[in-house]
Amino acid sequence: MPRATVYRLPKSNQRERRAIIHQDQTASVPFDRRAIPAAASESRWEAADGHAIRRIDWAVPAGDAPPRGSILFLPGRGDHYEKYLETLDEWHRDGWRVTASDWRGQGESGRLGKDAVTGHISDFAIWTRDLAHLWAQWIAETPGPHILAGHSMGGHLVLRTVAEGRIKPDAMVLSAPMLGFPDSIVPQGVTHAAARLMAAVGDPARPAWKWSEKPGEPPAARIALLTHDEERYADELWWREQRPDLVMGPGSWGWVERALASIRWLSRPDILAKIDIPVLIVATSNDRLVSWKAVGHAVRHLPKGELTAFGDEAHHEILRECDAVRDRAMMAIARFLDRVAPAEA
């Protein structure tokens, strides 16, 4: 089994990254994270059962050069693509044809529980089927190489969809993937059994944890779990005010139980060993929402797994961190894609 490659990029690469990205005429204009870019368009696609799901596309790469390839990005639990406009637009300016999508039941793509705040799902397989359906349409309309990217729960789901043999991208990029919950002395099997009981004894769509005194209003300490960058965090709150349907709070007990079941299956070494696709994981040992130990386990068992590691300087949302961290992550992703998914002739 090949050993994982761990990249710890020096700070000097921040300047190099900016020079590469911002050499066009728009370099001096700060990116507006509170507006849909003029080059992007929002629309909806239909899942196999007709459920309408939002997407956003940068259909034509910036500049006159042919497309570098195409990237499909999926966000995390309770997330929405508005949070990642900066990253998506940066990939677009790097020459990629870019798409991002909600998950069914999140963002502005409806809800699957009994209220507008709790995130519920009866089976993660619903999401992997949706992604496989979107993927088949998307690769038919976009130039290769085709890259699949996901953050947190999105990272878990894109990896699972590949592991199930439903899709085969040319490479994957996973940001702080939900490959396990924060490390605990309680065995995972015991935790899963408890979640099964909680989902069975009451309504599985009920919230599994407390959100705040006011439904839909994020707890004051939430920023400390996500990012050191107060301005980027404020951007998310702004979007929630402008588009109230984006608001989502805690997950349901049904979501927790299904997440643990999916995590346990995907963590099996024999399952990970079958994913013979280049995979870059960008993660931090300082993460308090997903398991750092589980990330290491995955990288060791993925045949072509690589890790870009961060420490105390980064919280969970590495692609929405302070510039010093985010630039290093984006540079690592760019170098990985240049190496494993060169542009098609």
VOFI-235575 format. One line per field, with one value per residue: residue number from 1; chain; x negated, y negated, z negated of N, C-alpha, C in turn; residue in three letters. Coordinates in steps of 0.1 Angstrom, whole numbers, plus 5000, padded with zeros to 4 digits. Example, Ala and Ser with C-alpha at 12.3 -4.5 7.8 and 13.67 -1.06 7.14 Angstrom:
<pts>
nr (1;2)
kette (A;A)
npx (4868;4872)
npy (5057;5022)
npz (4922;4929)
capx (4877;4863)
capy (5045;5011)
capz (4922;4929)
cpx (4868;4871)
cpy (5033;5000)
cpz (4922;4921)
rest (ala;ser)
</pts>
This chain:
<pts>
nr (1;2;3;4;5;6;7;8;9;10;11;12;13;14;15;16;17;18;19;20;21;22;23;24;25;26;27;28;29;30;31;32;33;34;35;36;37;38;39;40;41;42;43;44;45;46;47;48;49;50;51;52;53;54;55;56;57;58;59;60;61;62;63;64;65;66;67;68;69;70;71;72;73;74;75;76;77;78;79;80;81;82;83;84;85;86;87;88;89;90;91;92;93;94;95;96;97;98;99;100;101;102;103;104;105;106;107;108;109;110;111;112;113;114;115;116;117;118;119;120;121;122;123;124;125;126;127;128;129;130;131;132;133;134;135;136;137;138;139;140;141;142;143;144;145;146;147;148;149;150;151;152;153;154;155;156;157;158;159;160;161;162;163;164;165;166;167;168;169;170;171;172;173;174;175;176;177;178;179;180;181;182;183;184;185;186;187;188;189;190;191;192;193;194;195;196;197;198;199;200;201;202;203;204;205;206;207;208;209;210;211;212;213;214;215;216;217;218;219;220;221;222;223;224;225;226;227;228;229;230;231;232;233;234;235;236;237;238;239;240;241;242;243;244;245;246;247;248;249;250;251;252;253;254;255;256;257;258;259;260;261;262;263;264;265;266;267;268;269;270;271;272;273;274;275;276;277;278;279;280;281;282;283;284;285;286;287;288;289;290;291;292;293;294;295;296;297;298;299;300;301;302;303;304;305;306;307;308;309;310;311;312;313;314;315;316;317;318;319;320;321;322;323;324;325;326;327;328;329;330;331;332;333;334;335;336;337;338;339;340;341;342;343;344;345)
kette (A;A;A;A;A;A;A;A;A;A;A;A;A;A;A;A;A;A;A;A;A;A;A;A;A;A;A;A;A;A;A;A;A;A;A;A;A;A;A;A;A;A;A;A;A;A;A;A;A;A;A;A;A;A;A;A;A;A;A;A;A;A;A;A;A;A;A;A;A;A;A;A;A;A;A;A;A;A;A;A;A;A;A;A;A;A;A;A;A;A;A;A;A;A;A;A;A;A;A;A;A;A;A;A;A;A;A;A;A;A;A;A;A;A;A;A;A;A;A;A;A;A;A;A;A;A;A;A;A;A;A;A;A;A;A;A;A;A;A;A;A;A;A;A;A;A;A;A;A;A;A;A;A;A;A;A;A;A;A;A;A;A;A;A;A;A;A;A;A;A;A;A;A;A;A;A;A;A;A;A;A;A;A;A;A;A;A;A;A;A;A;A;A;A;A;A;A;A;A;A;A;A;A;A;A;A;A;A;A;A;A;A;A;A;A;A;A;A;A;A;A;A;A;A;A;A;A;A;A;A;A;A;A;A;A;A;A;A;A;A;A;A;A;A;A;A;A;A;A;A;A;A;A;A;A;A;A;A;A;A;A;A;A;A;A;A;A;A;A;A;A;A;A;A;A;A;A;A;A;A;A;A;A;A;A;A;A;A;A;A;A;A;A;A;A;A;A;A;A;A;A;A;A;A;A;A;A;A;A;A;A;A;A;A;A;A;A;A;A;A;A;A;A;A;A;A;A;A;A;A;A;A;A;A;A;A;A;A;A;A;A;A;A;A;A)
npx (4992;4993;4977;4992;4990;4980;4986;4972;4974;4951;4952;4944;4956;4980;4978;4970;4993;5012;5001;5004;5031;5043;5034;5049;5069;5088;5076;5072;5096;5116;5131;5166;5182;5208;5226;5240;5218;5213;5206;5217;5246;5277;5298;5321;5320;5335;5340;5340;5366;5380;5376;5368;5337;5313;5287;5256;5238;5207;5204;5187;5152;5130;5113;5097;5087;5090;5113;5100;5109;5134;5152;5171;5188;5199;5215;5214;5232;5262;5253;5248;5244;5238;5220;5195;5189;5166;5145;5154;5156;5129;5118;5130;5118;5093;5095;5113;5144;5172;5194;5218;5239;5269;5277;5304;5331;5317;5303;5318;5335;5357;5371;5367;5377;5400;5401;5388;5362;5347;5324;5330;5328;5338;5322;5288;5284;5302;5291;5267;5277;5289;5267;5253;5271;5271;5244;5242;5256;5241;5214;5218;5223;5201;5166;5138;5108;5128;5136;5144;5156;5159;5172;5170;5198;5205;5181;5179;5201;5195;5173;5183;5202;5185;5173;5194;5195;5210;5202;5173;5150;5122;5105;5105;5113;5114;5126;5121;5135;5164;5156;5158;5170;5161;5133;5138;5139;5158;5167;5173;5193;5209;5218;5233;5253;5266;5276;5293;5313;5323;5334;5353;5371;5385;5398;5379;5373;5370;5351;5316;5299;5296;5302;5305;5320;5338;5353;5334;5316;5282;5259;5240;5213;5207;5190;5164;5161;5159;5144;5116;5119;5137;5151;5157;5173;5194;5204;5219;5240;5252;5261;5280;5299;5307;5317;5338;5347;5324;5316;5307;5307;5300;5292;5313;5323;5326;5309;5285;5282;5282;5259;5239;5241;5233;5208;5194;5195;5181;5156;5144;5115;5113;5133;5123;5099;5107;5111;5097;5086;5071;5070;5073;5071;5079;5074;5077;5060;5071;5098;5131;5155;5154;5137;5103;5086;5100;5097;5069;5069;5083;5067;5045;5055;5066;5057;5045;5044;5039;5027;5032;5022;5033;5030;5035;5040;5062;5098;5128;5139;5119;5117;5129;5114;5090;5070;5042;5043;5063;5052;5030;5043;5057;5037;5025;5045;5046;5020;5022;5043;5031;5012;5024;5046;5043;5050;5071;5060)
npy (5012;4979;4951;4923;4890;4861;4828;4798;4767;4741;4707;4689;4696;4684;4659;4666;4680;4660;4645;4662;4665;4639;4625;4614;4588;4582;4584;4564;4559;4565;4597;4600;4614;4615;4615;4630;4640;4623;4639;4663;4686;4693;4722;4750;4785;4818;4845;4881;4889;4866;4845;4812;4796;4772;4756;4741;4725;4719;4715;4709;4708;4683;4659;4664;4689;4725;4746;4757;4780;4796;4789;4802;4793;4801;4791;4791;4806;4789;4768;4745;4734;4707;4700;4707;4693;4677;4695;4711;4693;4686;4710;4710;4687;4697;4712;4734;4751;4747;4761;4761;4777;4778;4802;4825;4814;4795;4761;4742;4762;4775;4794;4823;4831;4824;4798;4765;4762;4783;4807;4835;4869;4900;4920;4922;4931;4920;4895;4903;4915;4894;4878;4894;4894;4867;4865;4881;4866;4842;4848;4853;4829;4813;4804;4826;4830;4845;4834;4841;4826;4820;4808;4815;4832;4833;4841;4867;4879;4877;4893;4917;4922;4927;4950;4968;4974;4960;4937;4923;4902;4882;4873;4865;4840;4834;4815;4812;4838;4856;4882;4894;4888;4864;4875;4900;4917;4936;4965;4967;4984;4986;4960;4958;4977;4965;4943;4955;4964;4940;4930;4948;4948;4925;4898;4900;4877;4856;4830;4837;4824;4794;4762;4732;4707;4694;4706;4715;4695;4691;4705;4684;4692;4706;4698;4703;4730;4731;4712;4689;4665;4637;4620;4636;4655;4638;4633;4656;4654;4632;4640;4658;4641;4627;4647;4665;4692;4707;4712;4736;4758;4780;4815;4843;4871;4892;4885;4885;4913;4925;4913;4923;4950;4949;4939;4959;4980;4968;4965;4990;5008;5024;5014;4987;4993;5000;4976;4965;4939;4907;4889;4860;4849;4822;4811;4805;4809;4796;4797;4798;4808;4829;4861;4861;4883;4903;4892;4896;4924;4929;4918;4935;4959;4954;4960;4940;4918;4885;4860;4828;4811;4792;4773;4758;4733;4735;4740;4759;4751;4749;4738;4714;4700;4677;4657;4665;4692;4702;4696;4713;4738;4736;4734;4759;4776;4767;4775;4802;4809;4801;4820;4846;4845;4834;4810;4820;4829)
npz (5000;5010;4993;4979;4992;4976;4976;4965;4970;4974;4962;4981;5005;5006;5018;5043;5051;5053;5073;5095;5097;5098;5120;5141;5155;5136;5112;5093;5082;5055;5047;5046;5022;5016;5037;5066;5090;5121;5142;5136;5135;5121;5117;5120;5116;5123;5102;5105;5096;5101;5083;5077;5078;5068;5088;5097;5123;5139;5169;5191;5191;5178;5199;5231;5235;5241;5222;5191;5180;5160;5130;5104;5076;5043;5013;4976;4947;4941;4955;4983;5017;5019;4999;5009;5031;5037;5038;5059;5080;5083;5092;5116;5128;5130;5152;5153;5160;5141;5117;5091;5066;5047;5021;5022;5001;4988;4986;5010;5019;5010;4981;4961;4937;4910;4905;4913;4905;4893;4904;4922;4933;4947;4957;4967;4992;5009;5015;5028;5050;5062;5068;5086;5107;5115;5122;5145;5163;5162;5170;5196;5207;5203;5206;5202;5182;5156;5125;5092;5063;5028;4996;4962;4951;4978;4989;4978;4991;5018;5020;5011;5031;5053;5042;5042;5069;5086;5100;5118;5114;5127;5108;5073;5049;5015;4989;4955;4950;4939;4925;4902;4869;4843;4824;4798;4766;4766;4782;4818;4827;4804;4802;4826;4821;4800;4814;4832;4814;4804;4827;4832;4810;4809;4830;4859;4873;4856;4840;4833;4816;4797;4811;4809;4788;4804;4831;4860;4857;4855;4830;4808;4804;4827;4848;4839;4844;4871;4887;4886;4898;4895;4913;4935;4922;4915;4940;4946;4928;4938;4963;4954;4943;4966;4982;4969;4970;4971;4945;4921;4893;4867;4872;4878;4856;4873;4894;4880;4873;4898;4909;4893;4899;4926;4924;4910;4929;4951;4940;4940;4947;4970;4987;4991;5004;5030;5043;5067;5076;5080;5050;5032;4999;4979;4948;4912;4881;4861;4862;4849;4857;4875;4877;4872;4870;4885;4910;4914;4914;4937;4957;4955;4965;4990;5023;5039;5023;5009;4986;4975;4949;4920;4890;4858;4870;4886;4888;4893;4918;4942;4967;4964;4947;4931;4952;4953;4947;4964;4990;4991;4991;5015;5033;5030;5040;5066;5076;5072;5090;5114;5117;5116;5132;5160;5185;5212;5245)
capx (5000;4984;4979;4999;4981;4985;4981;4973;4969;4945;4960;4940;4964;4992;4975;4970;5006;5019;4996;5009;5046;5047;5027;5057;5073;5097;5069;5072;5110;5119;5143;5178;5188;5223;5233;5238;5209;5219;5203;5224;5261;5284;5309;5325;5320;5344;5335;5347;5380;5386;5374;5360;5325;5306;5273;5250;5228;5198;5203;5176;5141;5125;5103;5099;5081;5099;5115;5090;5116;5147;5152;5184;5186;5210;5213;5216;5245;5267;5246;5254;5233;5235;5208;5183;5188;5153;5137;5159;5152;5115;5115;5134;5107;5081;5098;5122;5158;5175;5208;5220;5253;5274;5282;5319;5334;5309;5302;5332;5339;5367;5367;5372;5383;5413;5400;5379;5349;5340;5319;5334;5327;5341;5311;5278;5284;5310;5282;5258;5285;5291;5254;5251;5280;5265;5231;5244;5260;5231;5202;5222;5224;5190;5153;5129;5110;5139;5132;5155;5151;5170;5168;5176;5207;5204;5169;5182;5210;5189;5164;5192;5208;5175;5170;5205;5193;5220;5195;5158;5143;5108;5098;5114;5108;5122;5123;5125;5146;5170;5153;5160;5173;5150;5129;5143;5135;5169;5165;5182;5204;5218;5225;5243;5264;5274;5283;5304;5323;5329;5342;5365;5380;5393;5398;5366;5371;5368;5337;5308;5292;5302;5296;5305;5333;5346;5351;5328;5306;5270;5254;5229;5200;5206;5179;5152;5160;5159;5133;5110;5122;5150;5158;5162;5184;5205;5210;5229;5252;5258;5269;5292;5309;5312;5324;5342;5349;5311;5314;5309;5301;5295;5296;5323;5318;5325;5297;5273;5281;5278;5246;5230;5241;5226;5194;5189;5193;5171;5143;5138;5103;5116;5140;5114;5089;5113;5112;5084;5087;5064;5079;5066;5079;5074;5080;5070;5060;5079;5113;5140;5167;5152;5126;5089;5081;5106;5090;5057;5072;5087;5055;5036;5061;5069;5045;5039;5048;5029;5032;5027;5025;5032;5031;5043;5044;5074;5109;5134;5141;5106;5118;5134;5105;5082;5062;5030;5047;5070;5043;5022;5051;5060;5024;5023;5055;5042;5009;5027;5050;5022;5004;5032;5057;5039;5060;5072;5055)
capy (5000;4967;4942;4910;4878;4851;4815;4787;4757;4729;4694;4682;4700;4675;4648;4673;4684;4648;4641;4670;4663;4626;4618;4609;4574;4580;4587;4553;4557;4576;4605;4597;4627;4613;4614;4641;4634;4621;4651;4675;4686;4703;4729;4762;4798;4827;4858;4892;4889;4853;4835;4801;4793;4760;4756;4728;4729;4710;4724;4706;4704;4669;4657;4670;4703;4736;4750;4765;4792;4792;4792;4803;4792;4804;4786;4800;4807;4776;4758;4740;4731;4693;4699;4711;4685;4672;4706;4716;4683;4687;4721;4705;4678;4706;4719;4745;4750;4750;4763;4765;4780;4782;4815;4825;4812;4784;4749;4738;4774;4782;4800;4837;4834;4819;4783;4758;4759;4795;4814;4849;4878;4914;4929;4914;4936;4910;4885;4908;4917;4880;4874;4903;4889;4854;4867;4886;4855;4832;4851;4853;4815;4805;4809;4832;4840;4842;4834;4841;4820;4819;4803;4821;4842;4834;4849;4880;4884;4879;4905;4929;4925;4934;4963;4976;4977;4952;4927;4924;4890;4883;4870;4859;4831;4834;4805;4816;4847;4862;4896;4898;4877;4861;4887;4902;4929;4945;4972;4963;4993;4983;4947;4961;4984;4955;4934;4963;4965;4927;4928;4957;4946;4913;4894;4899;4864;4846;4825;4845;4815;4780;4752;4720;4704;4689;4716;4710;4685;4699;4701;4674;4698;4714;4694;4710;4743;4731;4704;4678;4653;4632;4615;4647;4660;4629;4635;4667;4649;4622;4648;4664;4630;4624;4659;4672;4706;4713;4715;4750;4759;4793;4826;4851;4884;4901;4881;4890;4927;4928;4908;4933;4962;4947;4937;4972;4987;4962;4966;5003;5008;5031;5004;4976;4998;5001;4963;4963;4926;4897;4882;4850;4845;4810;4813;4799;4816;4787;4798;4802;4813;4843;4868;4861;4897;4909;4887;4903;4938;4930;4916;4947;4970;4950;4963;4928;4908;4876;4852;4814;4810;4780;4774;4748;4721;4737;4747;4769;4746;4744;4730;4701;4695;4665;4658;4672;4706;4705;4695;4725;4749;4735;4737;4774;4781;4764;4783;4816;4811;4800;4832;4858;4843;4824;4807;4829;4822)
capz (5000;5010;4982;4982;4993;4968;4980;4956;4979;4968;4964;4993;5016;5006;5028;5056;5054;5057;5086;5105;5098;5100;5131;5151;5153;5125;5100;5083;5078;5045;5050;5038;5017;5013;5049;5076;5100;5134;5151;5131;5136;5112;5124;5113;5123;5117;5099;5112;5092;5104;5072;5083;5070;5074;5092;5102;5133;5146;5181;5200;5184;5180;5209;5244;5236;5240;5208;5184;5175;5153;5115;5098;5061;5034;5000;4965;4941;4937;4963;4995;5025;5017;4990;5016;5044;5038;5043;5072;5090;5084;5101;5130;5133;5133;5165;5152;5162;5127;5113;5077;5065;5034;5018;5019;4987;4982;4994;5015;5026;5002;4968;4960;4924;4907;4903;4923;4899;4890;4916;4921;4944;4943;4961;4975;5006;5016;5020;5037;5063;5068;5074;5098;5118;5119;5128;5158;5172;5162;5178;5210;5212;5199;5211;5193;5172;5147;5111;5082;5050;5017;4983;4950;4955;4992;4991;4975;5000;5031;5018;5010;5045;5061;5037;5047;5083;5094;5109;5117;5118;5130;5095;5063;5039;5003;4979;4942;4952;4928;4925;4888;4860;4834;4817;4785;4760;4768;4795;4828;4827;4793;4806;4836;4815;4793;4824;4837;4804;4804;4840;4832;4799;4812;4844;4863;4879;4846;4839;4824;4807;4795;4820;4802;4782;4815;4842;4872;4854;4851;4817;4808;4805;4839;4856;4834;4850;4886;4893;4879;4906;4891;4924;4943;4915;4916;4953;4945;4921;4947;4973;4947;4942;4979;4987;4956;4972;4969;4931;4916;4880;4863;4880;4871;4852;4884;4901;4872;4874;4912;4911;4886;4907;4938;4920;4907;4942;4959;4933;4942;4956;4983;4995;4995;5013;5043;5049;5074;5082;5072;5040;5023;4988;4972;4935;4901;4868;4851;4865;4839;4863;4881;4870;4878;4870;4896;4922;4915;4917;4951;4966;4955;4973;5004;5031;5045;5014;5005;4975;4972;4934;4913;4875;4851;4878;4894;4883;4902;4932;4946;4979;4959;4936;4933;4965;4951;4947;4977;5001;4991;4995;5029;5041;5029;5049;5080;5079;5073;5103;5126;5118;5117;5142;5169;5195;5224;5257)
cpx (4991;4987;4985;4988;4988;4978;4983;4966;4963;4953;4956;4949;4977;4990;4976;4984;5014;5014;5001;5024;5050;5039;5036;5061;5081;5090;5070;5086;5113;5131;5154;5184;5203;5231;5230;5229;5216;5217;5211;5239;5266;5296;5313;5324;5330;5338;5344;5362;5387;5383;5364;5349;5318;5292;5269;5239;5220;5195;5192;5164;5136;5114;5106;5094;5092;5101;5104;5096;5128;5146;5167;5182;5199;5207;5216;5230;5250;5261;5254;5243;5229;5222;5195;5181;5174;5144;5141;5155;5137;5111;5119;5124;5094;5083;5107;5136;5164;5190;5208;5235;5256;5275;5297;5321;5326;5309;5316;5338;5349;5362;5374;5378;5396;5413;5389;5365;5341;5336;5321;5331;5331;5330;5301;5278;5293;5300;5272;5264;5286;5278;5251;5259;5275;5253;5232;5247;5248;5219;5205;5222;5212;5177;5146;5116;5121;5135;5144;5149;5162;5164;5176;5185;5207;5192;5171;5191;5204;5180;5172;5198;5198;5173;5182;5204;5203;5213;5180;5152;5128;5099;5109;5106;5118;5117;5129;5137;5151;5168;5154;5164;5162;5146;5134;5138;5146;5167;5176;5194;5214;5226;5236;5255;5273;5282;5295;5316;5330;5338;5354;5375;5389;5394;5384;5363;5369;5354;5329;5300;5299;5294;5294;5319;5343;5343;5345;5317;5293;5265;5242;5215;5198;5194;5166;5150;5157;5147;5128;5114;5136;5158;5164;5174;5196;5212;5221;5241;5259;5267;5281;5303;5315;5320;5328;5344;5336;5309;5317;5301;5296;5299;5306;5316;5317;5313;5285;5271;5276;5263;5236;5229;5232;5211;5187;5186;5182;5157;5137;5126;5105;5124;5131;5104;5094;5113;5099;5084;5079;5073;5070;5076;5072;5081;5071;5071;5068;5094;5120;5153;5166;5139;5113;5083;5087;5101;5077;5059;5076;5075;5046;5041;5065;5056;5038;5043;5036;5035;5025;5031;5024;5034;5040;5047;5057;5085;5115;5135;5128;5107;5125;5126;5098;5073;5050;5032;5053;5061;5034;5030;5054;5048;5022;5033;5051;5030;5013;5034;5041;5014;5012;5043;5053;5050;5060;5067;5067)
cpy (4988;4958;4929;4899;4867;4838;4805;4775;4745;4716;4687;4685;4691;4665;4654;4676;4671;4643;4649;4667;4649;4618;4612;4594;4572;4582;4577;4552;4569;4584;4602;4610;4627;4610;4626;4634;4633;4632;4663;4674;4697;4709;4741;4774;4808;4840;4869;4892;4875;4842;4825;4797;4781;4763;4742;4732;4717;4718;4722;4701;4690;4669;4664;4684;4713;4740;4759;4779;4787;4797;4792;4803;4794;4799;4796;4799;4793;4765;4754;4734;4716;4691;4701;4704;4681;4683;4711;4706;4683;4699;4717;4696;4686;4714;4731;4741;4755;4751;4766;4768;4781;4797;4814;4823;4802;4772;4745;4750;4782;4787;4814;4841;4827;4804;4778;4757;4772;4803;4829;4856;4892;4923;4920;4919;4927;4900;4891;4911;4904;4876;4881;4898;4876;4856;4872;4875;4845;4835;4851;4839;4807;4812;4816;4826;4835;4844;4833;4836;4819;4814;4810;4833;4844;4843;4864;4886;4886;4891;4918;4932;4931;4948;4973;4980;4970;4942;4929;4912;4892;4881;4864;4850;4830;4824;4810;4826;4853;4877;4902;4886;4875;4873;4888;4916;4940;4952;4968;4971;4990;4970;4950;4968;4974;4946;4942;4963;4951;4925;4937;4954;4933;4910;4892;4885;4853;4842;4834;4837;4801;4771;4739;4718;4700;4698;4709;4700;4693;4695;4692;4680;4706;4711;4701;4724;4743;4724;4693;4664;4648;4626;4626;4654;4651;4630;4645;4662;4639;4630;4654;4654;4627;4635;4668;4687;4714;4718;4730;4750;4773;4804;4834;4864;4894;4898;4887;4905;4931;4924;4918;4946;4961;4945;4951;4981;4982;4963;4980;5003;5014;5022;4993;4981;4999;4987;4959;4950;4916;4889;4873;4847;4833;4810;4807;4807;4808;4788;4804;4807;4826;4848;4867;4875;4905;4905;4895;4918;4939;4928;4928;4958;4967;4952;4951;4916;4899;4866;4839;4811;4796;4783;4764;4736;4723;4744;4755;4764;4740;4735;4716;4696;4682;4667;4666;4687;4710;4705;4708;4737;4748;4738;4752;4780;4779;4773;4798;4818;4809;4813;4844;4857;4832;4822;4817;4821;4819)
cpz (5000;4998;4987;4983;4985;4972;4969;4963;4971;4971;4976;5005;5016;5017;5042;5060;5060;5071;5097;5108;5103;5110;5142;5147;5141;5112;5089;5077;5068;5049;5041;5034;5014;5025;5058;5087;5114;5144;5148;5134;5128;5120;5115;5122;5116;5115;5106;5109;5094;5094;5078;5073;5077;5078;5096;5111;5138;5159;5190;5191;5187;5191;5222;5245;5236;5226;5203;5181;5168;5139;5111;5083;5054;5020;4989;4959;4937;4945;4976;5004;5024;5008;4998;5030;5047;5044;5057;5083;5093;5093;5115;5136;5136;5146;5165;5155;5149;5125;5098;5076;5050;5033;5017;5004;4980;4991;4998;5023;5017;4988;4968;4947;4922;4904;4913;4917;4897;4903;4914;4934;4939;4947;4970;4989;5015;5023;5030;5051;5070;5075;5086;5110;5123;5127;5142;5168;5173;5171;5193;5216;5209;5204;5199;5192;5162;5133;5102;5069;5040;5004;4972;4954;4970;4996;4989;4986;5014;5031;5018;5024;5054;5056;5041;5061;5092;5104;5108;5123;5121;5117;5086;5053;5027;4993;4965;4943;4940;4928;4911;4880;4850;4825;4802;4780;4762;4782;4805;4829;4816;4796;4816;4830;4807;4802;4830;4827;4804;4816;4839;4821;4800;4827;4849;4870;4869;4844;4829;4814;4807;4804;4813;4796;4793;4827;4854;4869;4849;4837;4818;4810;4818;4847;4852;4839;4865;4892;4884;4886;4903;4903;4933;4935;4916;4930;4953;4939;4930;4957;4966;4945;4955;4985;4976;4958;4971;4955;4928;4903;4878;4873;4871;4865;4863;4892;4893;4874;4888;4915;4905;4894;4919;4935;4917;4920;4950;4953;4935;4951;4970;4993;5000;5005;5028;5050;5055;5082;5074;5063;5032;5012;4981;4959;4924;4888;4858;4853;4853;4844;4869;4875;4879;4880;4882;4909;4925;4919;4932;4960;4966;4964;4987;5012;5036;5036;5010;4995;4975;4958;4929;4898;4869;4859;4886;4886;4894;4916;4937;4959;4976;4948;4940;4946;4964;4952;4961;4989;5002;4995;5010;5038;5041;5039;5063;5084;5081;5087;5115;5128;5121;5128;5152;5180;5207;5236;5267)
rest (met;pro;arg;ala;thr;val;tyr;arg;leu;pro;lys;ser;asn;gln;arg;glu;arg;arg;ala;ile;ile;his;gln;asp;gln;thr;ala;ser;val;pro;phe;asp;arg;arg;ala;ile;pro;ala;ala;ala;ser;glu;ser;arg;trp;glu;ala;ala;asp;gly;his;ala;ile;arg;arg;ile;asp;trp;ala;val;pro;ala;gly;asp;ala;pro;pro;arg;gly;ser;ile;leu;phe;leu;pro;gly;arg;gly;asp;his;tyr;glu;lys;tyr;leu;glu;thr;leu;asp;glu;trp;his;arg;asp;gly;trp;arg;val;thr;ala;ser;asp;trp;arg;gly;gln;gly;glu;ser;gly;arg;leu;gly;lys;asp;ala;val;thr;gly;his;ile;ser;asp;phe;ala;ile;trp;thr;arg;asp;leu;ala;his;leu;trp;ala;gln;trp;ile;ala;glu;thr;pro;gly;pro;his;ile;leu;ala;gly;his;ser;met;gly;gly;his;leu;val;leu;arg;thr;val;ala;glu;gly;arg;ile;lys;pro;asp;ala;met;val;leu;ser;ala;pro;met;leu;gly;phe;pro;asp;ser;ile;val;pro;gln;gly;val;thr;his;ala;ala;ala;arg;leu;met;ala;ala;val;gly;asp;pro;ala;arg;pro;ala;trp;lys;trp;ser;glu;lys;pro;gly;glu;pro;pro;ala;ala;arg;ile;ala;leu;leu;thr;his;asp;glu;glu;arg;tyr;ala;asp;glu;leu;trp;trp;arg;glu;gln;arg;pro;asp;leu;val;met;gly;pro;gly;ser;trp;gly;trp;val;glu;arg;ala;leu;ala;ser;ile;arg;trp;leu;ser;arg;pro;asp;ile;leu;ala;lys;ile;asp;ile;pro;val;leu;ile;val;ala;thr;ser;asn;asp;arg;leu;val;ser;trp;lys;ala;val;gly;his;ala;val;arg;his;leu;pro;lys;gly;glu;leu;thr;ala;phe;gly;asp;glu;ala;his;his;glu;ile;leu;arg;glu;cys;asp;ala;val;arg;asp;arg;ala;met;met;ala;ile;ala;arg;phe;leu;asp;arg;val;ala;pro;ala;glu;ala)
</pts>
